[in-house]
Structures are given as structure tokens and as C-alpha cells.
């Protein structure tokens, strides 16, 4: 399933280019150096310097898009072609979690160390967030929140959620979750795709220990028909737009109760995460997370620091620090998470969401994995910096449009938004 991006405006490359051009010389220019990683090296070899993305619909490119806007989007996001237009010999194409291994056309989102159909099977397994949580808890303990299967808890405590008992049953479930997970918890969808509007692209709107589950579900049931109509059967842009429209309505978190009734929900301990300070309440009002979160892009099992980025843009000086800390989070994820996984999972690509713990919070690690996003499924690759840096990683260079933009600012070290190009991408 597609995942909602951080909604970085297309104007950001222009803003970043201005700051990058001014800071590039002071921060130094360095040549491209690929991270060391056997699978990543295989990906780069197989790509043979040729790479495209094949999801133009995620960029809002349709039959109705004007020729001018198509050109603008090509400059901002790099080469993008429909999947059916691919021909053997083009090298690599980013297709999220879909197997593609025909001739020399292959999908680096699934790595290159194992058969792509086998990799797709592993990615499919990790779409189950309970399975993902158990994997992390077993091989990288302490790097993710404690997670329980709600269906198992319902059976264990003999909780009945049939309609006439639902209100009392949901109240009882909240009591059990507080005993199992502590005073604060979050309820999430376990596996995408079973219910309309479930946990897919949740936008941070979850039931918590404070939620009246019964009342939230009643509110969701009222808005569900219009939500489904808004989606219109389009689980790409249609679903993204529907969530943006409805996420602020009271009871939207009640959609996850639908997953509880389907046996498709988990609950996690709510860990104390670092907030943005004065920006946090503003972020919440505009639909962003009030807590910090970074997206660590992993290609072929290799966390790539110059591709790591904050999940949400904020027009403050602290945004520069966020980008630099995202690089630290990438190195932490490599050492403490990826390197600990079984070999068969180490060659995959991921879009790991990593959040820093609040200062003073107790924990073995300074960061927590919120979600692995196996298959590299990441809306942040649909932004200008993500798209261009992904191409740079696999081919060793930017496409001509990005190179021209970089040359125009004097930021020869690379393309980075808001903190000096060289500092962010080298």
C-alpha cells in the first residue's frame, strides 16, 4: 500500500537551493561515495547507471496534467515512466514492493541479493505489524515499543465485542491494555488492506488510553459511507485525499476499532518521544506529528545517511538540526536494527520511521523504531529530495535537470533542502 508523504511543497527545492548555494562552499564539497554494502553494490552494478521511478500517479501526474506541469514535475522529481513503458535493458526501476526482474530491469526496493519473488514474500510478511514487532523484539530488543495482539488479549480475558455487549467490552479492553502495557498505549491496524480506511496512512490519528472506543466507533460509522465515496476505489491519491479531508473530524480514530472487530489490530506502549517545543502545537493543528520523527531510507539493507530526512517540514532554524540528526538516526538504525536481523531480511529495502526519545526518558537506546516499511514503501521518496537522492544513490549521479539546478546555486556538493547542500547529501 502507498504511504502518505510528508507533503513537502514543490517550492522547498527552491528555498533549499538558496540556502544550499550560500552554505555549500563553507561546508565543503565532497565527491559521491556509495555506502559500503554487498547487496547495495549488487544493486548499483545491476542498475548499470540507469534508473527510473515508475509511479507517476503518486506524483499527481494524470492524463489531465498539462504538458507544462509534467515538465515541472520531471525537473522536481526526476525521470518517471509508466511501468508498462519499461523495456529490458533500462536497469533499475523503483516499484515499491512489486517483483520486477526481467532482463536487466529489476526493482531495488526488493534488494538484489535474493530472488525478487522471494523478497516480495518477505516484504509481504512484514506488512503484518505484529510479525514485524515480534521480529524486532526477538533480534533487536529495546529498539521498538512493546507490542501485543489485541485478538489474543480478547480471547485471554474472555472479552465479548458483539453489538449488544460492545460498549462494555471495549471499556474492558481499555482496562486490560493499561495492565498489559502500562498507563499509556496506542492502538493500530495490524495488517493493511482488510478494512476501508484502517491503518493505511493513519496520519498519526490513533485511539489511545484516553479514547472512548465505543463513542469513537459510532462517530466513524457515521462518516464511513462518505469516506468510502471520497476514496472512490482509488487506494492511491483517492485514499490520501480522503484521509486529509477527514482526519481532523471527531471520531476518525474510530476506524481502527473496525480493525479490532476484524481481528486486525495491535496495541503498543506509548513511549515518551521528543517534541518540537513551540512548534509542536502548530504542527498538530496543521496535521503533522507534534513529536519528532525521521525517515531512514534503506536500500539493499544499507541505511543511507544522505537520504535520511525529517518526516515533516517546519519553517524554523531547527529544521537544519533535524536533517543532521536524521543522519545520526540512520547510523543508529544500521548498527542496532538492520545488522541484528536474520540474513534473509538484511538485503531488503526499508523506509524506517525512527523517533528520538524525549530527553531524560529511560531506555537502552536513544531512538525507537516506529515502523519498518519493508519494501522501501515511502512517501518521502515522492518528494524532490527523496527522488533525486535515490537516483543519485543507485547511479552515482543526479539526472541532468537536478544537476542543472545544483549548478545554478553553486551547490556542487549535492541537493539538500534547507541546510546547505553538501552537508545534507555527502
N, C-alpha and C positions, 0 to 999 in steps of 0.2 A: 504494500500500500504506500502511496505517496505520503510524505510528511510535510507539515506546514513549515515554510521557511521563516526566517527572522524578519521578512518583509523589509529588507534593506532597500531603500529607494534607489532608482537608477541614477539619481543625482549624486549619490555618495561617491562614485568613482571620480566625479569632477571635484568634489570637496577634498577627497583623499589625495587627488593628484596635486592640488595646490599645496597642501601641507607636505606631501611626499617630495615634491620638487624642491621645496625650501629646505627640507631636512636631509635629503639624500646625501649631499656632499659631506655634511657634518658627521653623518652616521656611517659613512664609508660605503664603498661599492665592492661587492663580492660576486664572484662568478657562481653560476649554478653548480650545486653539488647535490647529487641524489643521496638520500639516506642509505645506509648500508642495510641490505636485507635480501636474502637469496630469492624469495618469491617476487619482491619488488623488482629486482634485477631481471628476472624472467619476464615480468610484465613489460618492462621497458624494451627488452630485446624483441619480444613478440610484436610490440607496437610498431617497431621499425620507424619511429619518428612520425607515425601517422595516427591521429586521434580525433574523434568527433564525439559529440553527445547526440543522442537520438531521442530526446524527449521534448520537442518544441512546444507541445501543448502545455507543459509546466511553466513555460516562459510566457504563456498567453498568446502564442502565435497560432492563429487560426486562418481559415480561408478568407475571413473578413479583415484580417490585418492588412493595413495599407503597405505598399512597397517601401515607403519611406520608413515606417516603423519597423519593418522587417530588417532594413539595413541598420537602423539604430540598435536594435536588439542584437544583431550579429556583432556589432562593434563592442557592445557591453558584455555579451555572454560568450562570444567565440563561435566557431563553426558548430552548427546544429543541423541535422538532417533527419527526415523521417526514417524509421527503421527499415521500411520496405525499400528505401533507396540505396541501402548499403550494398556494396559489391565486395566480393572476396579480394583481398589484397589491400584494403583500406587500413588494416592494422587493428586498432582498438576502438571500441565504441562503449560508452558508459550507458548501460541499460538497467541500472538499479539491480534487482535480484533475478533478472531473467537469464537463463542459459543462452549463450551465443558463442559458438565455437565452430565456425565454418571457414575452412581455409585459414587465412591469416586474420580473419575478423574474429575478435573474441571480446569478452566482457570483463574488464579488470575489476568490476565490482565484486566478482566472484573469485578473484585471485587468479593464479596461473600455475600453482603447484600441484593441483589435483584436477581431475576431470570436472568440467563445469557443471554437468548434471549432478555429480556428487556434491559439489559445493552448493548448488542450489538447494539440495535436500537439507544440508546442514543449516543454511540460512533459513529455510522454512521451519525447521525445528526451533530456532531461536526467535521466531516470531511469537512463540509461546513464552510470555514473560515469566511464567512460573519456572519453566525449564531453564530459561536464561538466568534467573535468580539462583536456582539450585547449582548451576554450573559455576557461577561466581562465588557462591558461599562455600563450595567444595574446594575450588582450586585457588581462589584469591580472597580468602576470608577477611572480613573487615573493610572491604572496598565498596560494599553496597549495603543498602538498608536491609534489615531483617524482613523477610517476606513470607507470607502464609497464603495457602489456598483457601478461599472463603468456602468453597463447596465442601472441603474436608472438615472445616470448622462447623458447618451446619449439621453434617452427619454426626460428628463427635459430640455435639451438645444437643442433638435432637431438636433443632430449631426448624419449625414449620413456617414456610412462607406462602402457603396457599392463600388465595384472596381474602377469605374471611378472617384469617389469622395474621395477615401480612403486617399490619401496623405493630402489633405486639412482637412479632417475630423479628422485624427489623430493629426495634428498640433493644431486644435481647442480643441481637448480633453486635450492636454497638458496645454493649457491656462486655461481651466476650472478647472483642477486639482490643479493648482497653486492657484487659487482663493479659492477653497474649502478647501485645506489642508495646504496652506502656500507655501513658496518658494521651499521646498524640499519634495519629495514624492517617494514612491516605488510602482510599480505595480506587483501584484502577482496573481497566479491562485486562484480562489475561491474554487473549488472542484476538487479533483484529479480524474483522470480516464476518463475524457471526450475527451481529445486530447492527441496525442502521444507527449511525452516529455514536457508536460505542466509544472505545478509547482512541479511535483513529484521530490523530491531530487534535488532541484534547485541549490544547491551548492553556494548560495549567488549571483547568476548572475541574476539580475532583471533589467528591464527597470526603469529608474529614470527620474527626470525632465531634465536631461542632454541628454537623449536618443532621437535620431531622429527615432521615431517609424516606420515611413514608410520605411526608409532605413534598419533598423534592421530586419523588417519583410521580406524584399526582400532577405536579406542575409540568413535568416533562411529558407526560401522556397528553396533556392539552396542547402542547406545542409540537408534538411529534409529527402529526399529519402535514402541517405547513412546512416543517423542516424537511421532510421527505420530498415534498413538492419542490422546495427550493433546490435540493440536491439534483433532482431531475434525472436520476440514474447515472450521473457523471461523478464518479468517485475520485476525480482529479480536481479540476478547478471548481466544479459544481459543489463538491463537498467542502472545499476550502472556503468558498464564498458563503456557503450556508453557515458554517461554524463562525465565521467572522460576524455574520448578521445576528446570530442567536446566542453567542457565548456569554453575553452580558445580561441576558434575561434571567430573572429569578427561577431557579429550579433546573437550569441547564445541566448542572452536575447530576441531576436525576437520571440522565441517560445511562449512567454506569449501573444504576440499580437494575436496569433492564438486563445488563450483563450478569448481575448476581443471580437473577431469576433463571438465566440460561446456563448457570454453572460455569460462567466465563469471567470470573473476577478474582483478583488477588488484593491483599492489603499489605501495606508496608509501614514500618516505623517511620514517622516523620522526623528526620534528623535536622538539627539546627544548622541552617545554611547561611552563608554570608549575604548580607543585604547591601543595597546600593546607597544607604544613607538617605539624604534628602531626595534623591531621585526615585526611591522605591515607591512611595505613594503615587507619584506621577506615572511611573511605569505601569502600575496596577490599573490606573484609570484608562490608559490607552491600550490595554490588552496585552501588555508584556509582563514577564515574571518580575516580581519585586525582589527576587533573590538572584544572585549571580549564577550564571551557567555558561559553560564553554562547550563548543562542538569540536571534538578531536577527530579529524578525518584520518582514517586508517586505510591504506591501500596495500593489499597483499600482506597483511599482518604488520605493516610498518606504520606507526604513528608518525605523521609528518608535521613537525613544528610549524613550518611556514604556511601550512594550510589550516592550522587550528585558529579558531576565532570565537569571539563572544556570540552568543545566540541572538542577542538583541542589540540594536544600535541605540546609543544615548548621546545626545549632542552636548557632552561635557568633557572637560580635560581628562576625566577618569577613564574615558574610552580607550585612550592610548595605553594606560596601565592594564586594562582588561585584555587587550591584544597581546601584550607581552606576557601576562600571566597565563594566557591560553597556551602559550608555547611551553611553559613550565608544566601545565596540566598534561600536555601531550607526552612529555618525557616521563611524567609520573605514571601515566596510563601504560606506556610501553613497558616500564620496569616492573610495575606492581600488578598489572592485569594481563596484558597480552602475553608477556613472557611466561606467565604461570599457567596458561590454558593448555589443554592437550594439543598435541601436534596438529591434529586434523583441523582445529579451529584457528591455528596461528597463521594460516595462509590466506584467510578470508579478509575481506574489506569490511570496515565498520564506519559508522558515524556516531561515535560515542559521546553521549552527553555527560559531562563531568561538572560537578558543582563543588566549590570550596566550602569547607565547614566554617561556621562562624568562629571568630576569634575567641579563644578560651574554651571552645567546645571540646569535650573529651573524645578521643578517638585515636586509633592506631595510625590513621592516615589523614593528611590534610585535605584530601578530596574524597568525594563519593561518586561512584558510577550511578547515574540515574537511569540510563538506558543504553544498550549497546548498538541498536540499529544495525543489525547484521546485514550484509549486502551493500553497505555503504549508502543505504537509502537516506538521503539527507537533503532537506530543502535548502540548506545553506550552500549546496553545490549549484543551486539555481540562481545564485547571486553573482554579480560580476567578479568579485574577488575569488569566490569559490570556483567558478567555471574556468577562469584563466589560470589560476594556480594549479588546478587539477590537470589541465592540459600541459602546463609547464613541467609538472612532476613526471608525467609519462613520456613526454617528448624531449624534455630538456630545454624547451624554449616556449615563449609565448607565440600566439598566432600574429600575423602581420598587423592587424588592427590594434591589438594591445601593445605591440612593440612601438607602433607609431605614437600611441597615447603616452607611453612611458618616455619616449624620446622627446616629446613635446614639453614635458615637465622637467627634463634633466634628471629624472629619477631612474637612472640606468640600472640601479641595483634590483629593481623589481616593482611589482604592483602591490601597494598596500594602502588600505583606507585609513586615513586619519592618524598616522603615527610615523610617517617617514617611510618611503617605500622600502629602502634597503633593510631597515630594522625589522620589518614585519615578514619579509619573504625570503631572506637569505638564510 
